[in-house]
Amino acid sequence: MRPDQPKVAPPQPFPEIEPYAHGLLEVGDGQRIYWETSGNPDGKPALVVHGGPGGGGKRGARKTFDPAVYRIVLFDQRGSGESLPHASDPATDLAHNTTEHLIADMERLREHLGIEKWLLYGGSWGSTLILAYAQRYPARVSEIVLLGVTMTRPEETDWLYRGVARFRPEAWAAFRDALPESERDGNLVAAYSRWVKHPDPLERAAAAHAWCAWEDAVIAHETLGRPGQYSDKPDADLLAFVRICTHYFANDAWLPDGQLLRDAHRLAGIPGVLIHGRLDLGSPLYTAWQLAQAWPDAELHVIDESGHTGSPTMLATILDAVARFGLSAGRR
């Protein structure tokens, strides 16, 4: 760039908007999932799939999409956010809260809203769920944008809750030692899953806070890794988040090991953008790289200065990907 050439401002998120429609969709098993639509009712449909699992209730992703171009659909996965019954209630049975149930919920929501095909957008756990849905219903997916790519394989879960101890030994020791001594040498995720079901509400709260303290420690080195990123939630949301996380991770998300990578061929013809931070300790780049090798229609963007919580460069890359896919709406 020449010294006299004006700098181009990086793209910015769109202003906050409110939904024009919302509701609770009956999906069976006594479950009702919260959904909402915002932006252009006649625009290109895009579904936002939140992370966690159990991380519902966030609405900031609306600002990623041009509201004049996109019909923006958000929903809260079972047991979280505004969906009912809420997993913070120990009486809420999680037996009907599995990856298969969530895939079915997404498809039922698509049918409910009368959408033929939609763009799928999400990160972290959301990327796992998106891949599982898209491989099941590829004809219903127009494009995919994934951030902080995960496939929730046992090796990834083991890395996040044990392997990262190499980088955060003090915080991991606190995470391990919060458990009873008899539980510390086994499967920590399964042990927390049991602890968060304790009949004593004080014990359940202690489990949730200890779990989220570790999640906070994993992203503490990142530019956007603010203190309390995971633990700074209302107690009910914190407990629901940990109940659902441990439920899914203790069961390997009910996905055969390596299934999403083996079945990546089912994504053929679906354009994808994978955006991943090189400094992401909890979800190492290797997973995104493997997926990019198996999915020729996807492009991988590695953001050198970003971790799991993003960076200005990552945000610009996300906005660019969503804007590029939005151009296709005008060509239909």
Secondary structure, 3 states (H helix, E strand, C coil): CCCCCCCCCCCCCCCCCCCCEEEEEEEECCEEEEEEEEECCCCEEEEEECCCCCCCCCCHHHHHCCCCCEEEEEECCCCCCCCECCCCCCCCCCCCCCHHHHHHHHHHHHHHHCCCCEEEEEEEHHHHHHHHHHHHCHHHEEEEEEEEECCCCHHHHHHHHCHHHHCCHHHHHHHHHCCCHHHCCCCHHHHHHHHCCCCCHHHHHHHHHHHHHHHHHHCCCCCCCCCCCCCCCCHHHHHHHHHHHHHHHHCHHHCCCCHHHHHHHHHCCCCEEEEEECCCCCCCHHHHHHHHHHCCCEEEEEECCCECCECHHHHHHHHHHHHHHHHHHHHC
